[in-house]
Amino acid sequence: MNSHILSISGMACAACAQRVEKCIRKLDGVESASVNIATEKATVTFDSKRIQMSEIRAAIESAGFKVIDNQRITAQADAKTQKEKNTRALWIQLVISVAFGLPLLYIAMVPMISWLSVPYPFFLDPDMFPLRFSITQLLLMLPIVMAGYKFYVVGFKALFQRSPNMDSLIAIGTSAAIIYSLYNTYRVIGGDYHAVHSLYYETAGVIIALILLGKTLESVAKGRTSEAIKKLMELAPKTAVVVQGGEETEVPIAAVRVGDIIIVKPGTRIPVDGTVIEGHSALDESMLTGESMPVDKKAGCLVYAATINTSGLIKFRADKACGDTVLAQIIKLVEGAQGQKAPIAKMADIVSGYFVPVVCVIAVIAGVAWLIGARDIGFALSIFISVLVIACPCALGLATPTAIMVGTGKGAECGILIKGGEALEMAHKINTIVFDKTGTITEGKPSVTDIITAGGIDKNYLLQITASAEKGSEHPLGQAIVNGAQSKGLEILPAEEFNSITGSGIEALVDGISVLAGNKRLMYKRNISLTELSESSDYLAEEGKTPIYVALNDKLAGIIAVADVIKPSSIAAIEKLHEMSIEVAIITGDNPKTTAAIAKQVRIDRMLSEVLPHEKSSEIIKMQADGRIVAMVGDGVNDAPAIAQADIGIAIGSGTDVAMESADIVLMRSDIMDVPAAIFLSKKTITNIKQNLFWAFGYNAVGIPIAAGALHLLFDGPLLNPMLAAAAMSLSSVSVLTNALRLKRVKVR
């Protein structure tokens, strides 16, 4: 199955998104289709052997919409440019509609409030110059209708295709007002001057102006919801300096090929992912990881596209083309997440699919009922128009995707990549989190933790001479001792007669001293007494540390303890999870004693030790069988089966392919403090979605009956003027977007 993302222009509301989904899904060979009205994108999964992408595009375009291929970063930039162009066009249309709408409203309404003594041009008095009054309103209305021509083109086309949308409601309502007003203008021309009081030109004009205002504000707000993606795309440099034939040549980023040698000067961005072959520098990788401290890079180190070279000049080999970099993967991942729908959105989608036809029926029934009951066509027309224009499928359609867009975008800014609406929604339900130990709770590499000496030997001397002996060892514990000595600035002395004793330790001659370093078995074999440090040895073992005994000239000199140390953030992260009432478990292949020591230090609730990698997923299944909602946190490589099995898989790592493939959430900073941060962000986003849906449903549930005259009928209460209905409809969509944008201010850590 292939997956493809398409940008679609011309969608007016959720009903349009439903229509596009239906026209794609009915195609033979299409597995699934999801259309996001907020991002104006369709995510299509299809069998390329049964259907081609060109056929899918053709089906969408035959339904009346335009398609932009959005698979590449360059195309994404084109889509962004198109959106900005559309927003500018909306601003121009809004200015025109307001410029003519305000005088139109003034001319039409002031005669009705003459008791306020508002100045009014005498030559337009409707009682004295009814025809002039009518024609002036008509002339002022025409530019407004032309500014909002798309409502009529799109709305009536959708209506004729039996898939009415929000534009159809506006087109029908304002057309009814215009046609009725033209009829009354004709009556005025024929001498029936009383008809001048039955004009609705200002209603049509002001409705269009208000809807354009709402659309413009909506477009601006939508642009803000996708700022995270825009910022990521803007980070990618446009050119690269490539070494060709011994000379430096600046080429477009799209022309860089795998294997090219690229030079990056201080202050510029890395164009593509690669491996440093020459030079030394510090790179600002905060755009990928969120970490503000620059990272040292030298020959052999990996560099990533869009990171900033802060100091020295480096030369590197391109490992990936521009469309395959980690940055490109992140953009694709976040866009894919924003294109997916959360389960909570299903109800809104179902309602949106039937919304517009139902509203049309309600408007006709209400209009006809009032016409029969009140026998006043103007009154009935006002009811008809009010019902049509107050109905807002946009608010329903935008409620979920806008919150998901802002939530996933906020996560991306913080180095938390959430792979979809479903993951975002599920994360807030988690009640059990299982952490892999090595590389997740711990650093993943052993280091020296304790040095205990015997016979008054200096600790640094013991570390120095042991490290000198271990220099020839390839064992991780030996390397940890060497690294410990080097980190303290101790000189590594030359060693002679080095001998590695398999499964036990090493021996060597350093500075004329015989050095023996290893486990208990080795010491017993050489008849070296450990009695002096037996208590210390037992204590270290209980803490999950590995004691390495050191004997100098066949006499016990001390113990160097090595352990895979706990990450500084582990304790704080697990404490935060406990505050959220989440049970925390640790899963590892280590022995129970070591696991218990780690669990005690970080206050783990549940331990699963001596579990082989392929058995981890089975342990997750057991927890799920007990009714737990389980998240698995691992490095995304050897933990992939367990990550995939969990309700939510969380991968810790700098965007590796396996992590992105198997996990639902990727933590780019490799910091488990981002685990509670991701859950907190999920909770905030779901709360925001529920607020949006409540107001969207509530607005329509209350607004439509009022517009239909329910208050007037039951309590002789007020009627809703069509212009107020239009203002309310526009503001409902904007309020949903504004509420979603509040997520941008959430502090996840």
N, C-alpha and C positions, 0 to 999 in steps of 0.2 A: 504494500500500500504506500502511495505517495501522499505527502501532506504539502499543501501550498497555501500561502497567504495572499489575498487580493485586496487592494484598496478599491472601494466602491463609492462613487459619488452619485448624488441625486436622491439619497434616502432622506425623507422628511421626518419620519417618526418610527416608532416600534413596529407599526403595521407594515411599513416598507421592509424592515429587516425580516419580518415574518414571511413576507412575499418572496424575498430573495432566497431565503432558506428553502422554501417550498419548491421554487423553480429549480434549485440545484439538487435537492434530495430526490426529486422524481426522475432524475437522469439515471440511466442504467450504468452501473459501474461506480457510482458515488457511494462511499461507505457512510460518510457523515458530513454535515455542513453546519457551521455555527457563525452567525452574523452578529457583530457587535455594533450597535447603533452609535455608541459613544466614540469608538475608534474609527468607525466607518470602514471596517475590515471584515472579510469573510475568511474563515479557516476551513479549507476543504480537504477531506481525506478521500482518495479515490484510487481505483485500480487502473493503472496506466495501460494495461493490456486491453481493457474494455472501453475506455473513454480517454480522450485527449483533453489537455487543458484548454485548447482552442474551442472545443465544444462547450465546455463549462462557461467560458467567457461569452460565447455567442448566446447561450441560454439566458445569462444575466442581462446582456444588452437587449435581447428581444423583450425582456420584461420592463425595459425603459430606463435602465441604469447604465452608467459608464464604469469601465473596469480599468484599473491601473495595476500592472504586475508589481507586486511589492516584495519580491523574493530577495532582491539585492539591496545593499546599503544605498547605492546611487539612486535606485528607484524609490527607496524610503525617503531620501532627501527630496526627490521630485514630488512625492506625495505631500511632504511637508510644505513645499513651495506652493503647491496647488491649494492647500488649505488656507495658507496665508493670503493667497490671491482671492479666494472665496470670501474670506473675512473682510478684506478691503472692499470688495464689491458690495457686501451687505452694508458696510458703513456708508457707502455712496447712496445706496437705495434708501437707507434710513434717513439720511440728511434730506434727500428729495422729498420723502413722504412727510417728514416733520415740517419742512419749509412750506409745503402746500397744505398740510393737515391742520396746522395751528390757525391760519386765517379762515380755513373752511369751517373749523369748529367754532371760531369766534362769530363768523357771519351767521351760522345756523342757530347757535344757542343764545346769543345776546337778546334777540327779540323775545325769547321766552322768559328772560329774567329782567325785563325792562324796569321793574321796581327797584333794581339796584342802581339805576341812573348811570349805567356804563355807557361811555361814548360810542356812538354807532353811526356809520355813514348814512346820511339821509337818503341818498340816491339808491340805496339797496333795501329800503324799508319794504318788507314782504307784503304789507297791506296796500301800499301805494304803488309799488313797482314789482308785482309778483313774478312777471316773466324775467325781468332783469335779475331778481333774487335767485330764481331757479337756474338760469343759464350760468350765472357766476359760480354757483355751487358745483354745477356740472363741470365747468372748465377747471376749477380747482381740484376736483376729484380725479380727473383723467390722468394727470402726471403721477398721482399716487398709485393708481391701478397699474400704470405702465411700470412703475418701480417694483411693484409686487407681481409682475406678470407670471413669474414662475409658479406662484400658487395656483394660477388658473391652468397653465400648461400641464404641470405635473398632476394637479388635483383632478382635473377632468379626464386626463388620460388614464389615471388609475381607476377612476369611476367607470369609464367605458370598458376597462379590462376586468371589471367586477372585483377589484381589489382596492376599495377606497382607503385613503390614508388621511392624515391630519390636514394636508393641503386640500383634500377633497371637501372636508368640513368647512374650511375657510372659503374655498371657491364657491360652494353652494350657498353658504350664508350671505356673503357679500354680493354675489350675483343676484340673489333674491331681492336684496335691498336696492341694488342698482336698477334692476328691471322694474320694480314697483315704483321707484322714483322717476324713471324715464316715462312710465305710463302717466304719472301724475303731472310731469312737465308737459306732456302732450295735452293733458286736460287743461292745463293753464293756458297753453297756446290757443286752445279751442274756446277759451272764455270762462272756464270753470275756475275762477280765482281761489276758491276755497281749497282746492287741491294743493295749493302752495304749502299748506300746513301738514301735508302727508309725504314730505320728502325725507329720504333716508340716505342722501349722499354723504353726509358727514359721518353717519354710522359706518358705511362701507369704507370711507377714506381713513377714519381714525382707527378702525379695526385693523386694516392693513398696516398702518403706521405702527400700531402697538405690537402686532405680531412680528413685524420687521425688527422692532426694538428688542423683543424677546429673542428672536433668532440671532441677532448680532451679539447680544450679551451671552447667549448660549454658545455661540461659536468661539468667543473670547475665552469663556470658562472652559470649554472643551480643550482649547489649546493649552491652558494651564494644567489640565489633568494629565496631559502627556508630556509635560516638561522634562521628566526624567529621561524619556526616550530621546527627546531632542538634544538634551545635554550630552548624552552618550554619543549620539551621531556626530555632534559638532566637535567632539574630542578627536575624532579620527583625522589625521593630517591629510591634506590633499595631494602632497607630493613627497617624494623620497629622493635622497642623494645616493645614487648607485655607482659603484666603481665598475667602469666598462673600458677594457683595454688600457688599464692603468690610469684612466682619467675619471674625474668625478662628473657625473651627469645627473641633472635633476629631471626626474620623470614623474608622470602622473602615478598616483598610488595604484591605480588599476593595472599599470604596466609592470609592476613588480612581480617577479616570478620566484618560485621556490629555488633556493640555491644562490640567488643574487647576493652580492656583498654590498652592504649598505653602511654608510658613514652617518653618524648622528652627532652633531655638535652640541655643546652645552646650551641649555635653555630651549631646546627644540624637543618635539615629541617623537617617540619611536613609531615608525610608520606601520610595521607589521611585526608579528611574533617571530622570534629568532633566537640564535645562540651567539653570545659574544665570542669573538675570535681574537680580538686585540683591544687593549686599552683597559682603563679602570675608571669607574664613575659611581655615583649614587643616583638612583632613580626614584622619583616620586610615583608610587604605585597606588596612591590614595583613591584614584578613580576606579580601581579594580577591587581593592581590599578595604577601603575606608580608613586605613592606617596612615597617619600623617607623617610618620618618620620615614625619611628616604632609606632605600635598601641598597647596600653595596653590591656592585656588579663587577665581575672580572671575567677573564677568559673561561669559557665553559658554562657560565651562568645563562639562564633563560631571561629574555626580555619580552615584554608584551606591548602590543600596539596601543598607542595613545598615552602611555606612561611618559613622564617628563624626565629628560636627562638634565640633572641639576648642576653637574660639575664638569668632569673630564670628557674628552672626546673618545667615543668608542666605535669600533667597527664590528659588525655582526653579520651572520649569515641568515638569510630569510628562510624560516622553516615552514611558513604558511603564507598563502596569498591573502589579499585584503578581505575577501569574503569568508575566510575560514579562521580568522583570528579569534582569540578569546573574547575580545570586544564584540566582534560580529556575532559570536555565539550568545553572548549576554543579551545583545539587542534582540536577537531572534527569540531567545528564551522569554524575555520580558514581554515582547510583543505577542508571542504565543499565549502567554499567561493572561494578558489583557484581552485576548480574543476569545478565551474560553469562558463558558458560563458556569456560575456556581449553581448547585442544586436549588438554593433558595430563590433563584431567578425564574424557576420553571413556572410558578404560579403567575408571576407577572407576564411571562411570555404567552401563557394560555389566554389570560384576560386580554392582552394586547391584540391577539389574533382575531378576537370577536368584537373588540371594543368599538371600532368606527362604524361597522354596519349596525350595531345595536344603538349607538348614539343617533344615527340617521333615522332609524325607526322611531326612537323616543321623540326626536325633534318633530317629525311629521305628525305623530299621534298628538303631541302637546299642541302643536300649531292648529291642527284641524279641530281638536276639542275646544280650544279657546275661541276659534272662529265660530263654531256652532253655539257655544255658550254665551260669548260676549257680543257676537255679531259685529265685530270690529276687525276688519282685515289688517289695519295697522297694528293693533294690539297683538293679534295672532302672529303677524310677521315678526314682531319684536321678540316674542317668545321663541319662535322657530329659530331665529338667528342666534339668540342668546344660548340656547341649548347646544347648537352646533359649535359655537366658538369657545364656549367655556370648557368643553370636553378636552382633556389633555392626555392623549396616549404617550406623548413625549415624556412626561414626568414618570410614567410607569416604566417606559423603556429605558430611561436613563438611570433609574434608581440604583440598580445593581452594577452595571458595567462601569459607571463613573467612579463608584467607591472602590471597585476592584482595580481600576486603572491607577487611582491615586495611591491605594494601599500597596500594590506591587511596585509602583514607581518609587514610593517612599522606601520600601525595602531595598530596592536596587541601589538607591543613593547611600544606604547604610551597609552595603555589601551582603544583603540578604536577598537571594534570588528565589522567588516563589513561583513555581511553574504552572500556576493556574488557579482559577476561581474555586475549583473543587478542593484543592490543597489548602487554599486560604480559609475556606469555610470549615474544613475538617480539623484544622490545627487548633481551633478554639475549643474543640470537644475533647482533646487529649487528656487522659487522666493517668497514663503511665508512660514514662520515657525510659528507654533502655539505652545505655551508653556502652559502646565498645571501650575497653580500657586503654590499650596501647595506641598512642597517637591522638586520643580523644580526651580522656580524663588526664592522661599522662603525656609527657613530651614526645614519647615514642622512641627515645634514644637514651641509653644509660648514661649516668654521670656520677661523679664522686659526691657522696653525701656526708660521710663521716670518716675521720682518721683517728684511730685509737692506738696509742703507742705503749710499749713495754720497756722497762729498764731505763727510763728517762731520755729516750731518743726523741729528737726534735721532729714534729709532725711534717714540716716542709721537707726536711732531709729524707724522711721515710718515703714521702710522695715522690721526691725527685729521683731517688735511687731506684724505686720500684718502676717508675715511668721509664727510666733509662733502660731497665731490663725488658720492659714490655714493648719497647719501641719496635722490636722485630716481630711482634705478635699481630696476627690478623683477627684475633678474637674481639668481639664488641666490648667485652668487659676490660680487656687490656687497652683497647683504644680509648675507652672512657677515662682510664687512669692517665694515659698520655695527654689527653685533652685537658684533664684537670690540672696537671702540672704546667702545661703551656699557658692556661688561662691565668695562672698565678705568676707567670713570668719566670718560672724556674728553668734553669739550663738543663737540657737533655744531654747526659754524659754518654760517651761511646761505650758500647757493650761488646763483650767478647764471649765466645763459646756458648752462644744462645742455643737453647734446646726447648722445643715445645713438647710438653708431655700431654698427649691426647686425653681429653676428658678430665684433666687434673689441674694443669697450670703450666708454668714455664720456669726455667732456670737459666741464669746467665752470670757472667763475671763483669762487674762494674767497678772501675777504679780499684781493682784488686780485691774487691769484696764479693763473696759468693752470695747471690741473691736467689731465693726460692720463693715464688709467689703462686698461690693456688688454693684449692679447697681443703677441707678437713682430711679427706682421704690421702691427699699428697703428704700432708704434715705427719699423719700417723705412719705412713709408709717409710718416711725418713726419720722416724723416732724423735720427732720434735714435740715437746710437751706444750699443750694449749691451756693448761689449767689456769694460768694467770689471767687469761682473758676469756674464760668460758662464759661468765655471766654477761659480759659485754656482747659476746657472740650471739648468745640466746636472745638478748634484747633486740639486737639488730635484725635477727631473723623474724622476730615477732612483728617488727615494723615493715616487713616485706622487703627488706634490703638483702643484698647478696654480700656476705663477708668474704673478702679475699685476704687470706693469711699471708704474712710476709715474714720470712726468716732470713737473717743475715748471718753468714758463717755458721749455719746450722743451729741458730738460736732464735726463738720467736722474738720478733722486733715490733710487731703490731698488726693491726687489722685495718684495711682500707675497704670501706663499705661502698658498694655501687648499687644504684637503683634507677629505675625509670621514674624520674621525679614527676610529681603532680604539677600540672599547669597552674600558674598563679590564679587564673580566673575560675578554676574548677569549683572550688569551695563556694565562692560567691554565687556562681551560676546555679549550683544545686540548692543553695539556701533560697535563692529567688524562686526556684521551681516549687520548693516546699511551701513558700508563701502563697503560691497559686493553687495549693492543695493537690499537687501532682506527685504521684509515687515515682521514685527514681530507682532504677535497677542498673547493675553493672554486669556485663557479660564478657568473658575472657577465657582464653585457653590456659591461663596461669593456674598454679596450684592454689588450693583453698586458703593457705596461710598468707600468701602474698596478696591475694584478692581481699581477704578480710582486713589486712593492714591498710590497704588503699581505701576500702569502703569505710573503715573507721575514721580515717582522716578527713574524708569529704562528706561523711554522714549519709552514705547510701542506704536506702531502705531494704534493698534486696540484692543478693549476690548469686551469680551463676558462673561458677568456675569450671575449669577443665572442659570447656565447650569448644569443640573443633569448629573451624569456619563453616563447614557445610551443615553443622548441627544448629547454628544460630537461628536460622529461619524456623526450625522446628520449635525452638523455645518461644519465639514470637507467636507462633500458631497456638501454643498452649495458653498463653496469656489472653489471646483474642477469644479463645474458647470459654474463658472465664468471664467474658463480657467486658473486657478492658479495651479502651481505645488507645492503641499503642503507637508510639513514635520510636523509631530506631535511629540512633545517632552514631555514625561511623565515618571512616575515611573514604567511603564510596568505591573502594577497590575490592579488598577481600571481604568486605561486609555487604557487597552488592545484593546477594540473595536475601539477606535479612532486611536490608533497606527496602527492597522491592516488596517483601511480604508485609511489612508493617503498614498500618493505616496511613501513616505519614513517614516517609523516609527522609532523613536529614543528613546530608553529606557535608563533612568538614574538609575543605581543601580548596585550593585556588583554581576552581573551575576546570577540573580534569574532565575529559570526555566521559569516563565511566560514571563519575559523580553526577554530571548533568543528565546522563541517560537514565540512571536507576533511581535517583532521589527526586522527591517532590519539592524539597527546599535545599538550596546550596548556600553554605556559609562561606563567603569568599575570604573572610579574615582568619579562618581556622581558629576562631575564638568561641568557646562554648557559651560565653555570655550572650552570644547572639541567639542561642536556643530559646531562653525565656523571652528575649526581645522579639523573636519571630512569632511566638505564641501571643505575646501582648499585642503585637501589630494585628494579628488575626482577630483577636477579641474586639479591638477597636474598630476594625473594618466591618466585621459582621454587625456590630452595634450600629454603625453608620448606615449600613444597608437596610437594617430593620427600620431605622428612623425614616429613611428615604421612602421605603415602601409604605410605611404607615401614613406619611403625609401625602404621598401620591394617590393611594387608594382613598384615604380620607377626604382629600380635596375633591375628587370626582364623585364620591358617594354623597357629599354634602352639596357640592356646586351644581350638579346636574338637576336635582329636584328643585333647588331654589330657582335656577334659570327657567325651569318648566312652569314656574308659578305656584309651587306647592304652598309657600307661605301666604301668598295672596289668596289662594283658594281656601285654606284652612283657617287662617287667622286674620284675613284682610290685611296681611302684612305687605311689605314693599316688594316690588318687582325688580329684577336685575336688568339694568340697562345693557344692551349688547356691547357698548364700548367698555363698560366696567367688566363685563364677562371676558372680553378680549384681553384686558389688562391683567385680570386674575389668571387667565390661562398662560400668558407669557411669563408671569412672575412665578408660577408653579414650577416650570421647568428650571428657571434660573435658581430658585430656592433649593431644588434638589442638587444642582451642580455646586452651589455655594456650600451646602452642607457637606458634600463629598470633599470639597477642597479643604475643609477644616482638618482633614487627616494629614495634610502637609505639615501642620504645626505640631503633630504628635511627636513626643520624645520617646523613642523606643528603648533607650538605655539610660 
